[in-house]
Amino acid sequence: MTIDFNATVLQAAQDTFGRPVTIFPIRSQPGMPPYTARGIFKSDSITVQMEGGAAYSDAYTTLDVRDSELVVQPTTMDQITIGIVQEITSGLGQYEVHDVLHDGQGGTKLVLKRILPAAP
C-alpha cells in the first residue's frame, strides 16, 4: 500500500502553515505575469567562525511549496514576494530564488536570498 505523501502530509502542512506568496517567473517563464501561490516560510540564523576569531552571520531562508499547487515550477533567479498571513509579518519582502531542492514526494524547497532596496 502506497501513501500519497503530497495529499496526506504536504497539503495538511500548507493548510496549517502556508502563507501567500507572489512568484515572478523571471527565468522560468520570461515575459509572463506573476502568479500567486502559498508556501511555508522559514529563516534560520547561521554564524560561522572566521579566522582570527571574527564571526560571519547570515540567514538560511527557505520556502516550501507543493508542486501540484504551482502554475510553473520556480527556478533560480525567479523572484518571490512573501505576503502576510493573520498577524505574522516576519519575512515580508522580496526574495530571489537561489537554489531549488526537490524532495521527491511532491514538494520543493526554494532557498531564498533577500533582495534589499538600493541605498539612496
N, CA, C and O atoms as a GROMACS GRO file, in nm:
protein
  480
    1MET      N    1   0.083  -0.118   0.000
    1MET     CA    2   0.000   0.000   0.000
    1MET      C    3   0.088   0.124   0.000
    1MET      O    4   0.174   0.140   0.087
    2THR      N    5   0.067   0.210  -0.096
    2THR     CA    6   0.145   0.334  -0.102
    2THR      C    7   0.066   0.447  -0.037
    2THR      O    8  -0.057   0.449  -0.038
    3ILE      N    9   0.140   0.540   0.018
    3ILE     CA   10   0.081   0.658   0.081
    3ILE      C   11   0.106   0.777  -0.008
    3ILE      O   12   0.219   0.800  -0.051
    4ASP      N   13   0.002   0.853  -0.037
    4ASP     CA   14   0.016   0.975  -0.116
    4ASP      C   15   0.063   1.086  -0.023
    4ASP      O   16  -0.018   1.158   0.036
    5PHE      N   17   0.195   1.100  -0.010
    5PHE     CA   18   0.257   1.197   0.080
    5PHE      C   19   0.211   1.339   0.048
    5PHE      O   20   0.187   1.419   0.139
    6ASN      N   21   0.200   1.369  -0.080
    6ASN     CA   22   0.158   1.502  -0.123
    6ASN      C   23   0.019   1.537  -0.069
    6ASN      O   24  -0.001   1.647  -0.017
    7ALA      N   25  -0.075   1.444  -0.081
    7ALA     CA   26  -0.213   1.472  -0.039
    7ALA      C   27  -0.232   1.462   0.112
    7ALA      O   28  -0.311   1.537   0.169
    8THR      N   29  -0.161   1.370   0.177
    8THR     CA   30  -0.186   1.348   0.320
    8THR      C   31  -0.100   1.436   0.410
    8THR      O   32  -0.147   1.478   0.516
    9VAL      N   33   0.023   1.464   0.371
    9VAL     CA   34   0.113   1.539   0.458
    9VAL      C   35   0.135   1.682   0.409
    9VAL      O   36   0.112   1.777   0.483
   10LEU      N   37   0.178   1.695   0.285
   10LEU     CA   38   0.211   1.829   0.234
   10LEU      C   39   0.090   1.922   0.230
   10LEU      O   40   0.102   2.040   0.263
   11GLN      N   41  -0.025   1.871   0.190
   11GLN     CA   42  -0.144   1.956   0.185
   11GLN      C   43  -0.183   2.002   0.325
   11GLN      O   44  -0.217   2.119   0.344
   12ALA      N   45  -0.178   1.912   0.423
   12ALA     CA   46  -0.212   1.949   0.561
   12ALA      C   47  -0.114   2.053   0.614
   12ALA      O   48  -0.155   2.147   0.683
   13ALA      N   49   0.014   2.038   0.583
   13ALA     CA   50   0.114   2.135   0.627
   13ALA      C   51   0.089   2.271   0.564
   13ALA      O   52   0.097   2.373   0.633
   14GLN      N   53   0.058   2.274   0.433
   14GLN     CA   54   0.031   2.401   0.367
   14GLN      C   55  -0.096   2.465   0.422
   14GLN      O   56  -0.101   2.586   0.442
   15ASP      N   57  -0.199   2.384   0.447
   15ASP     CA   58  -0.324   2.437   0.501
   15ASP      C   59  -0.303   2.500   0.639
   15ASP      O   60  -0.371   2.596   0.674
   16THR      N   61  -0.209   2.446   0.716
   16THR     CA   62  -0.184   2.495   0.851
   16THR      C   63  -0.082   2.609   0.854
   16THR      O   64  -0.103   2.709   0.923
   17PHE      N   65   0.029   2.595   0.781
   17PHE     CA   66   0.140   2.689   0.795
   17PHE      C   67   0.167   2.774   0.671
   17PHE      O   68   0.248   2.867   0.677
   18GLY      N   69   0.102   2.746   0.560
   18GLY     CA   70   0.129   2.818   0.436
   18GLY      C   71   0.090   2.964   0.444
   18GLY      O   72  -0.007   3.001   0.512
   19ARG      N   73   0.165   3.046   0.375
   19ARG     CA   74   0.132   3.188   0.366
   19ARG      C   75   0.136   3.231   0.221
   19ARG      O   76   0.206   3.169   0.141
   20PRO      N   77   0.062   3.335   0.187
   20PRO     CA   78   0.054   3.376   0.047
   20PRO      C   79   0.187   3.432  -0.005
   20PRO      O   80   0.259   3.503   0.065
   21VAL      N   81   0.217   3.397  -0.129
   21VAL     CA   82   0.335   3.450  -0.197
   21VAL      C   83   0.297   3.485  -0.340
   21VAL      O   84   0.200   3.433  -0.394
   22THR      N   85   0.374   3.573  -0.398
   22THR     CA   86   0.361   3.605  -0.539
   22THR      C   87   0.492   3.566  -0.606
   22THR      O   88   0.599   3.606  -0.562
   23ILE      N   89   0.482   3.487  -0.712
   23ILE     CA   90   0.601   3.440  -0.782
   23ILE      C   91   0.614   3.514  -0.914
   23ILE      O   92   0.521   3.515  -0.995
   24PHE      N   93   0.729   3.575  -0.935
   24PHE     CA   94   0.761   3.646  -1.059
   24PHE      C   95   0.851   3.554  -1.141
   24PHE      O   96   0.969   3.540  -1.108
   25PRO      N   97   0.799   3.490  -1.247
   25PRO     CA   98   0.874   3.387  -1.321
   25PRO      C   99   0.976   3.447  -1.420
   25PRO      O  100   0.968   3.423  -1.540
   26ILE      N  101   1.069   3.523  -1.366
   26ILE     CA  102   1.165   3.597  -1.449
   26ILE      C  103   1.247   3.504  -1.537
   26ILE      O  104   1.271   3.534  -1.654
   27ARG      N  105   1.290   3.391  -1.483
   27ARG     CA  106   1.372   3.297  -1.560
   27ARG      C  107   1.292   3.175  -1.607
   27ARG      O  108   1.315   3.124  -1.717
   28SER      N  109   1.197   3.129  -1.525
   28SER     CA  110   1.122   3.008  -1.560
   28SER      C  111   1.023   3.033  -1.674
   28SER      O  112   0.997   2.942  -1.753
   29GLN      N  113   0.969   3.153  -1.684
   29GLN     CA  114   0.876   3.190  -1.792
   29GLN      C  115   0.896   3.338  -1.824
   29GLN      O  116   0.810   3.419  -1.789
   30PRO      N  117   1.006   3.375  -1.890
   30PRO     CA  118   1.032   3.516  -1.917
   30PRO      C  119   0.915   3.584  -1.988
   30PRO      O  120   0.857   3.530  -2.082
   31GLY      N  121   0.882   3.703  -1.941
   31GLY     CA  122   0.777   3.782  -2.003
   31GLY      C  123   0.637   3.749  -1.957
   31GLY      O  124   0.542   3.819  -1.993
   32MET      N  125   0.620   3.643  -1.878
   32MET     CA  126   0.487   3.605  -1.830
   32MET      C  127   0.457   3.680  -1.700
   32MET      O  128   0.549   3.718  -1.627
   33PRO      N  129   0.328   3.701  -1.671
   33PRO     CA  130   0.292   3.775  -1.549
   33PRO      C  131   0.316   3.693  -1.423
   33PRO      O  132   0.324   3.570  -1.429
   34PRO      N  133   0.328   3.762  -1.309
   34PRO     CA  134   0.343   3.690  -1.183
   34PRO      C  135   0.216   3.613  -1.150
   34PRO      O  136   0.109   3.643  -1.202
   35TYR      N  137   0.230   3.513  -1.064
   35TYR     CA  138   0.115   3.434  -1.019
   35TYR      C  139   0.123   3.414  -0.868
   35TYR      O  140   0.231   3.421  -0.809
   36THR      N  141   0.008   3.388  -0.807
   36THR     CA  142   0.005   3.368  -0.662
   36THR      C  143   0.016   3.220  -0.629
   36THR      O  144  -0.023   3.133  -0.707
   37ALA      N  145   0.068   3.195  -0.512
   37ALA     CA  146   0.083   3.059  -0.461
   37ALA      C  147   0.087   3.070  -0.308
   37ALA      O  148   0.054   3.175  -0.252
   38ARG      N  149   0.126   2.964  -0.243
   38ARG     CA  150   0.147   2.968  -0.099
   38ARG      C  151   0.265   2.880  -0.065
   38ARG      O  152   0.298   2.787  -0.139
   39GLY      N  153   0.328   2.910   0.047
   39GLY     CA  154   0.443   2.832   0.087
   39GLY      C  155   0.469   2.847   0.236
   39GLY      O  156   0.417   2.937   0.301
   40ILE      N  157   0.549   2.757   0.288
   40ILE     CA  158   0.588   2.761   0.429
   40ILE      C  159   0.724   2.828   0.437
   40ILE      O  160   0.825   2.773   0.393
   41PHE      N  161   0.725   2.948   0.494
   41PHE     CA  162   0.844   3.031   0.504
   41PHE      C  163   0.922   2.998   0.630
   41PHE      O  164   0.863   2.980   0.737
   42LYS      N  165   1.054   2.991   0.617
   42LYS     CA  166   1.139   2.965   0.732
   42LYS      C  167   1.272   3.037   0.712
   42LYS      O  168   1.329   3.036   0.603
   43SER      N  169   1.321   3.100   0.818
   43SER     CA  170   1.451   3.167   0.812
   43SER      C  171   1.527   3.139   0.941
   43SER      O  172   1.481   3.173   1.050
   44ASP      N  173   1.643   3.077   0.928
   44ASP     CA  174   1.727   3.044   1.042
   44ASP      C  175   1.856   3.125   1.037
   44ASP      O  176   1.916   3.141   0.931
   45SER      N  177   1.897   3.176   1.152
   45SER     CA  178   2.025   3.247   1.161
   45SER      C  179   2.138   3.146   1.164
   45SER      O  180   2.129   3.041   1.226
   46ILE      N  181   2.244   3.182   1.094
   46ILE     CA  182   2.365   3.098   1.097
   46ILE      C  183   2.485   3.187   1.125
   46ILE      O  184   2.491   3.300   1.076
   47THR      N  185   2.579   3.136   1.202
   47THR     CA  186   2.701   3.209   1.233
   47THR      C  187   2.819   3.117   1.207
   47THR      O  188   2.821   3.003   1.252
   48VAL      N  189   2.916   3.168   1.134
   48VAL     CA  190   3.036   3.091   1.100
   48VAL      C  191   3.156   3.162   1.161
   48VAL      O  192   3.175   3.282   1.141
   49GLN      N  193   3.236   3.086   1.235
   49GLN     CA  194   3.358   3.144   1.292
   49GLN      C  195   3.463   3.157   1.183
   49GLN      O  196   3.491   3.061   1.111
   50MET      N  197   3.521   3.274   1.173
   50MET     CA  198   3.623   3.301   1.073
   50MET      C  199   3.760   3.294   1.139
   50MET      O  200   3.771   3.287   1.262
   51GLU      N  201   3.864   3.297   1.056
   51GLU     CA  202   3.999   3.301   1.111
   51GLU      C  203   4.016   3.428   1.193
   51GLU      O  204   3.959   3.532   1.160
   52GLY      N  205   4.092   3.420   1.297
   52GLY     CA  206   4.117   3.536   1.381
   52GLY      C  207   4.006   3.563   1.481
   52GLY      O  208   4.008   3.665   1.550
   53GLY      N  209   3.908   3.472   1.489
   53GLY     CA  210   3.803   3.487   1.589
   53GLY      C  211   3.682   3.568   1.545
   53GLY      O  212   3.584   3.576   1.619
   54ALA      N  213   3.687   3.627   1.428
   54ALA     CA  214   3.571   3.704   1.380
   54ALA      C  215   3.457   3.608   1.346
   54ALA      O  216   3.479   3.490   1.318
   55ALA      N  217   3.336   3.660   1.350
   55ALA     CA  218   3.219   3.579   1.318
   55ALA      C  219   3.145   3.640   1.200
   55ALA      O  220   3.132   3.762   1.189
   56TYR      N  221   3.097   3.553   1.111
   56TYR     CA  222   3.016   3.595   0.996
   56TYR      C  223   2.875   3.544   1.020
   56TYR      O  224   2.854   3.424   1.038
   57SER      N  225   2.778   3.635   1.022
   57SER     CA  226   2.639   3.597   1.044
   57SER      C  227   2.558   3.616   0.918
   57SER      O  228   2.577   3.712   0.843
   58ASP      N  229   2.466   3.524   0.895
   58ASP     CA  230   2.379   3.530   0.778
   58ASP      C  231   2.250   3.457   0.814
   58ASP      O  232   2.229   3.419   0.929
   59ALA      N  233   2.164   3.440   0.715
   59ALA     CA  234   2.040   3.366   0.736
   59ALA      C  235   2.023   3.264   0.625
   59ALA      O  236   2.061   3.288   0.510
   60TYR      N  237   1.966   3.149   0.660
   60TYR     CA  238   1.931   3.046   0.564
   60TYR      C  239   1.779   3.050   0.554
   60TYR      O  240   1.709   3.007   0.646
   61THR      N  241   1.730   3.104   0.443
   61THR     CA  242   1.587   3.130   0.427
   61THR      C  243   1.531   3.040   0.319
   61THR      O  244   1.587   3.031   0.209
   62THR      N  245   1.419   2.972   0.351
   62THR     CA  246   1.359   2.879   0.256
   62THR      C  247   1.208   2.900   0.248
   62THR      O  248   1.146   2.958   0.337
   63LEU      N  249   1.152   2.851   0.138
   63LEU     CA  250   1.008   2.849   0.119
   63LEU      C  251   0.972   2.711   0.066
   63LEU      O  252   1.016   2.673  -0.043
   64ASP      N  253   0.893   2.635   0.142
   64ASP     CA  254   0.849   2.502   0.100
   64ASP      C  255   0.718   2.516   0.026
   64ASP      O  256   0.623   2.575   0.077
   65VAL      N  257   0.711   2.461  -0.096
   65VAL     CA  258   0.590   2.468  -0.179
   65VAL      C  259   0.549   2.328  -0.222
   65VAL      O  260   0.631   2.237  -0.228
   66ARG      N  261   0.419   2.313  -0.253
   66ARG     CA  262   0.366   2.189  -0.310
   66ARG      C  263   0.369   2.204  -0.461
   66ARG      O  264   0.312   2.299  -0.515
   67ASP      N  265   0.435   2.113  -0.528
   67ASP     CA  266   0.448   2.120  -0.674
   67ASP      C  267   0.311   2.123  -0.742
   67ASP      O  268   0.294   2.191  -0.843
   68SER      N  269   0.214   2.050  -0.690
   68SER     CA  270   0.082   2.042  -0.754
   68SER      C  271   0.004   2.172  -0.747
   68SER      O  272  -0.095   2.188  -0.818
   69GLU      N  273   0.047   2.265  -0.662
   69GLU     CA  274  -0.022   2.394  -0.649
   69GLU      C  275   0.038   2.502  -0.738
   69GLU      O  276  -0.017   2.612  -0.746
   70LEU      N  277   0.147   2.473  -0.804
   70LEU     CA  278   0.218   2.577  -0.880
   70LEU      C  279   0.176   2.578  -1.026
   70LEU      O  280   0.152   2.474  -1.087
   71VAL      N  281   0.168   2.698  -1.083
   71VAL     CA  282   0.140   2.715  -1.225
   71VAL      C  283   0.260   2.663  -1.305
   71VAL      O  284   0.243   2.590  -1.403
   72VAL      N  285   0.378   2.700  -1.262
   72VAL     CA  286   0.503   2.653  -1.322
   72VAL      C  287   0.605   2.642  -1.210
   72VAL      O  288   0.601   2.721  -1.115
   73GLN      N  289   0.695   2.547  -1.218
   73GLN     CA  290   0.796   2.527  -1.115
   73GLN      C  291   0.896   2.643  -1.115
   73GLN      O  292   0.959   2.668  -1.218
   74PRO      N  293   0.911   2.715  -1.003
   74PRO     CA  294   1.010   2.822  -0.998
   74PRO      C  295   1.151   2.768  -1.018
   74PRO      O  296   1.179   2.652  -0.988
   75THR      N  297   1.237   2.853  -1.067
   75THR     CA  298   1.377   2.816  -1.086
   75THR      C  299   1.464   2.930  -1.034
   75THR      O  300   1.414   3.035  -0.995
   76THR      N  301   1.595   2.907  -1.035
   76THR     CA  302   1.686   3.011  -0.987
   76THR      C  303   1.664   3.139  -1.065
   76THR      O  304   1.634   3.137  -1.185
   77MET      N  305   1.680   3.250  -0.996
   77MET     CA  306   1.666   3.386  -1.047
   77MET      C  307   1.520   3.433  -1.056
   77MET      O  308   1.496   3.551  -1.080
   78ASP      N  309   1.422   3.343  -1.039
   78ASP     CA  310   1.285   3.390  -1.025
   78ASP      C  311   1.278   3.469  -0.895
   78ASP      O  312   1.362   3.451  -0.806
   79GLN      N  313   1.178   3.555  -0.883
   79GLN     CA  314   1.164   3.634  -0.762
   79GLN      C  315   1.032   3.603  -0.693
   79GLN      O  316   0.933   3.567  -0.758
   80ILE      N  317   1.031   3.617  -0.561
   80ILE     CA  318   0.915   3.584  -0.481
   80ILE      C  319   0.892   3.695  -0.379
   80ILE      O  320   0.984   3.740  -0.312
   81THR      N  321   0.767   3.738  -0.368
   81THR     CA  322   0.727   3.832  -0.264
   81THR      C  323   0.650   3.754  -0.158
   81THR      O  324   0.553   3.685  -0.188
   82ILE      N  325   0.696   3.765  -0.033
   82ILE     CA  326   0.632   3.696   0.079
   82ILE      C  327   0.523   3.787   0.134
   82ILE      O  328   0.547   3.904   0.163
   83GLY      N  329   0.402   3.733   0.148
   83GLY     CA  330   0.290   3.810   0.199
   83GLY      C  331   0.263   3.784   0.346
   83GLY      O  332   0.328   3.701   0.409
   84ILE      N  333   0.167   3.857   0.398
   84ILE     CA  334   0.129   3.847   0.540
   84ILE      C  335   0.018   3.744   0.555
   84ILE      O  336  -0.067   3.729   0.467
   85VAL      N  337   0.020   3.674   0.666
   85VAL     CA  338  -0.088   3.581   0.699
   85VAL      C  339  -0.125   3.607   0.844
   85VAL      O  340  -0.039   3.611   0.932
   86GLN      N  341  -0.254   3.625   0.868
   86GLN     CA  342  -0.304   3.661   1.001
   86GLN      C  343  -0.221   3.779   1.051
   86GLN      O  344  -0.221   3.884   0.988
   87GLU      N  345  -0.151   3.765   1.162
   87GLU     CA  346  -0.071   3.876   1.212
   87GLU      C  347   0.079   3.852   1.197
   87GLU      O  348   0.160   3.926   1.254
   88ILE      N  349   0.117   3.752   1.120
   88ILE     CA  350   0.259   3.720   1.102
   88ILE      C  351   0.317   3.811   0.994
   88ILE      O  352   0.279   3.803   0.878
   89THR      N  353   0.409   3.896   1.036
   89THR     CA  354   0.471   3.988   0.941
   89THR      C  355   0.619   3.958   0.918
   89THR      O  356   0.682   4.023   0.834
   90SER      N  357   0.676   3.862   0.990
   90SER     CA  358   0.817   3.831   0.971
   90SER      C  359   0.840   3.780   0.829
   90SER      O  360   0.759   3.705   0.774
   91GLY      N  361   0.950   3.821   0.772
   91GLY     CA  362   0.986   3.772   0.640
   91GLY      C  363   0.923   3.846   0.525
   91GLY      O  364   0.951   3.815   0.409
   92LEU      N  365   0.837   3.945   0.553
   92LEU     CA  366   0.776   4.019   0.443
   92LEU      C  367   0.885   4.078   0.355
   92LEU      O  368   0.986   4.126   0.406
   93GLY      N  369   0.865   4.074   0.225
   93GLY     CA  370   0.962   4.135   0.137
   93GLY      C  371   0.984   4.057   0.009
   93GLY      O  372   0.913   3.961  -0.021
   94GLN      N  373   1.084   4.101  -0.064
   94GLN     CA  374   1.116   4.046  -0.195
   94GLN      C  375   1.241   3.959  -0.184
   94GLN      O  376   1.339   3.996  -0.119
   95TYR      N  377   1.235   3.842  -0.251
   95TYR     CA  378   1.346   3.746  -0.248
   95TYR      C  379   1.375   3.696  -0.388
   95TYR      O  380   1.290   3.703  -0.477
   96GLU      N  381   1.496   3.647  -0.407
   96GLU     CA  382   1.533   3.579  -0.531
   96GLU      C  383   1.557   3.432  -0.500
   96GLU      O  384   1.616   3.399  -0.397
   97VAL      N  385   1.512   3.345  -0.588
   97VAL     CA  386   1.535   3.202  -0.570
   97VAL      C  387   1.682   3.174  -0.600
   97VAL      O  388   1.731   3.199  -0.710
   98HIS      N  389   1.751   3.122  -0.500
   98HIS     CA  390   1.895   3.096  -0.511
   98HIS      C  391   1.922   2.949  -0.546
   98HIS      O  392   2.019   2.918  -0.614
   99ASP      N  393   1.834   2.859  -0.498
   99ASP     CA  394   1.851   2.716  -0.524
   99ASP      C  395   1.714   2.650  -0.516
   99ASP      O  396   1.624   2.700  -0.448
  100VAL      N  397   1.698   2.537  -0.585
  100VAL     CA  398   1.572   2.463  -0.588
  100VAL      C  399   1.602   2.318  -0.551
  100VAL      O  400   1.681   2.251  -0.617
  101LEU      N  401   1.539   2.270  -0.442
  101LEU     CA  402   1.565   2.135  -0.392
  101LEU      C  403   1.434   2.056  -0.392
  101LEU      O  404   1.345   2.082  -0.311
  102HIS      N  405   1.422   1.959  -0.482
  102HIS     CA  406   1.302   1.875  -0.491
  102HIS      C  407   1.313   1.762  -0.388
  102HIS      O  408   1.420   1.704  -0.370
  103ASP      N  409   1.201   1.732  -0.320
  103ASP     CA  410   1.206   1.626  -0.218
  103ASP      C  411   1.164   1.489  -0.270
  103ASP      O  412   1.174   1.391  -0.197
  104GLY      N  413   1.116   1.480  -0.394
  104GLY     CA  414   1.076   1.352  -0.450
  104GLY      C  415   0.941   1.303  -0.399
  104GLY      O  416   0.900   1.192  -0.432
  105GLN      N  417   0.872   1.383  -0.319
  105GLN     CA  418   0.743   1.345  -0.262
  105GLN      C  419   0.633   1.445  -0.299
  105GLN      O  420   0.524   1.442  -0.242
  106GLY      N  421   0.662   1.533  -0.395
  106GLY     CA  422   0.562   1.631  -0.436
  106GLY      C  423   0.585   1.771  -0.380
  106GLY      O  424   0.503   1.860  -0.400
  107GLY      N  425   0.697   1.790  -0.312
  107GLY     CA  426   0.729   1.920  -0.255
  107GLY      C  427   0.864   1.969  -0.303
  107GLY      O  428   0.948   1.891  -0.348
  108THR      N  429   0.884   2.099  -0.293
  108THR     CA  430   1.011   2.161  -0.332
  108THR      C  431   1.048   2.266  -0.228
  108THR      O  432   0.963   2.343  -0.183
  109LYS      N  433   1.175   2.267  -0.190
  109LYS     CA  434   1.229   2.369  -0.101
  109LYS      C  435   1.302   2.471  -0.187
  109LYS      O  436   1.398   2.438  -0.258
  110LEU      N  437   1.256   2.596  -0.182
  110LEU     CA  438   1.320   2.705  -0.254
  110LEU      C  439   1.412   2.777  -0.156
  110LEU      O  440   1.364   2.830  -0.055
  111VAL      N  441   1.541   2.780  -0.184
  111VAL     CA  442   1.635   2.854  -0.099
  111VAL      C  443   1.636   2.997  -0.152
  111VAL      O  444   1.658   3.021  -0.270
  112LEU      N  445   1.610   3.092  -0.061
  112LEU     CA  446   1.590   3.231  -0.099
  112LEU      C  447   1.702   3.322  -0.048
  112LEU      O  448   1.763   3.296   0.055
  113LYS      N  449   1.725   3.428  -0.123
  113LYS     CA  450   1.813   3.538  -0.081
  113LYS      C  451   1.733   3.665  -0.087
  113LYS      O  452   1.671   3.694  -0.189
  114ARG      N  453   1.733   3.742   0.021
  114ARG     CA  454   1.654   3.865   0.027
  114ARG      C  455   1.709   3.968  -0.071
  114ARG      O  456   1.830   3.984  -0.085
  115ILE      N  457   1.619   4.038  -0.137
  115ILE     CA  458   1.656   4.149  -0.226
  115ILE      C  459   1.637   4.276  -0.146
  115ILE      O  460   1.526   4.311  -0.107
  116LEU      N  461   1.746   4.344  -0.121
  116LEU     CA  462   1.741   4.468  -0.044
  116LEU      C  463   1.727   4.587  -0.138
  116LEU      O  464   1.788   4.589  -0.246
  117PRO      N  465   1.648   4.687  -0.098
  117PRO     CA  466   1.636   4.805  -0.183
  117PRO      C  467   1.770   4.878  -0.190
  117PRO      O  468   1.848   4.877  -0.095
  118ALA      N  469   1.795   4.941  -0.302
  118ALA     CA  470   1.920   5.015  -0.321
  118ALA      C  471   1.923   5.134  -0.227
  118ALA      O  472   1.821   5.200  -0.204
  119ALA      N  473   2.040   5.161  -0.174
  119ALA     CA  474   2.058   5.276  -0.084
  119ALA      C  475   2.049   5.404  -0.168
  119ALA      O  476   2.098   5.409  -0.280
  120PRO      N  477   1.985   5.507  -0.112
  120PRO     CA  478   1.973   5.633  -0.188
  120PRO      C  479   2.104   5.705  -0.203
  120PRO      O  480   2.109   5.812  -0.264
   0.00000   0.00000   0.00000
